[in-house]
Structure formats: C-alpha cells, structure tokens
Amino acid sequence: MIDPTVKLPAVGEPEAIADSLARYLGSTIRELRQKHGLTIADVAEQAGISRGMLSKIENAQTSTSLDTLVKLANALGISLSKLFRNYHVSGGGAQLVKRGEGMEVVRRGTRSGHTYQLLAYDQGPTKLFEPFLITIDDAFEIFPTFEHPGMEFLHILEGKMEYRHGQHTYLLEPGDSLTFRGETPHGPDKLIELPIRFLAIIYYPAPSGLDPR
C-alpha cells in the first residue's frame, strides 16, 4: 500500500537499485511514522539514533544498516518483513487505502470534532490532487475559511450543512456535489445536521511543461 509508484531499475544497475531502495525505505518509514502520529524525535529516541540521521534516511540522503532498520521497525511497532513487503510489488501502481486507514492529517480546520483523512498520497514530486474524507461531528463557533490554487470537488455522504463560496451559500445534503475554484474563500458556514461526512478532492493546476494527461 505504501509508495507503489517507485519504479524498480533493471537488474544489473547496482547504484540505481540502491537509490530505489533508499527512496522506498525513506518514504515507507516517514509514512508509518506520520500514520502513528509520531515525530522524528519520538522515533529517533526509540530507535537509538540521532534525529539528523532519521531525517536523512526518510529523505533518502543516506543508506542505512540492517541493524538500524531493525531498530526503526521496532520503534514503529512493525516487523522488518512488513517494512519491505511492498518493495518488489509489480503491477499498475495502484494504491489501495482500506476503510478507516486513510492518513489523518492536520489542516487549518483541524480541531476537536473536525478530522481529515487523506485517501491517497505519495504521488511523486508533483502533487496533482488531494482526496480527503472529512468528518465533522461537533459544532464549533468559528468556521475555517480556505483559499488554495486549483479546483475543489465536494460530495456529501452524511449530514447537512450550508457551505460558503465567495458571496454565495449552498445547502448541501447527502448525494449533493459542489465544484468550485479554490482561490475564492470557502468553507462551512452553518452545520445543520451532525455528523457530517463528505469527500473533498482538490485538483491542483499542472506545472508549466507538465502534460496533465
């Protein structure tokens, strides 16, 4: 499930293989750490290595010994085999996130009763989109306002709310969808029926020179 986009080099290219393995391990360790809500300091202390070393490992800036990998696996609460289980997985590069296993992330609107689960990640050096499952199960007085490049698509799964985009407010109920430009200030305006669960997919503009297809 983790970092299936890593393309393995052809057999007989030792340096490329080492680089691919370093990138895979770094990405996997970082994602597992973040998934469990651990900081670099937390994992480094548990593994008995420096924070600088762990940062270099996560960013594929250094190779690491098997002994250090064992310590990191133990610090993350997984087996060494699990750490490597997706390295030689071949196929179309699909990424599966099982129900309830989306990475919980911190956004500006994150607070008690307002959670974000990122449903896809590790898209490579250029982020093209971000799909979130957002749950609101507790009303609060001040609603966050967001502004970001690209387009955003909302689809309501449960609950009812009024959602503001610029000067307009839209009543959103289960089955409703709303698409809008992210540069215009937007966000929940009034929570009517809790809990509220909806998908929010942000499509970012393709950088100059990148074929969006």
PyMOL commands that set and color helices and strands:
alter all, ss='L'
color gray80, all
select helices_A, chain A and resi 14-35+40-47+51-58+66-76+80-84
alter helices_A, ss='H'
color red, helices_A
select strands_A, chain A and resi 103-105+114-118+129-136+151-165+168-172+177-181+186-203
alter strands_A, ss='S'
color yellow, strands_A
deselect
rebuild
show_as cartoon
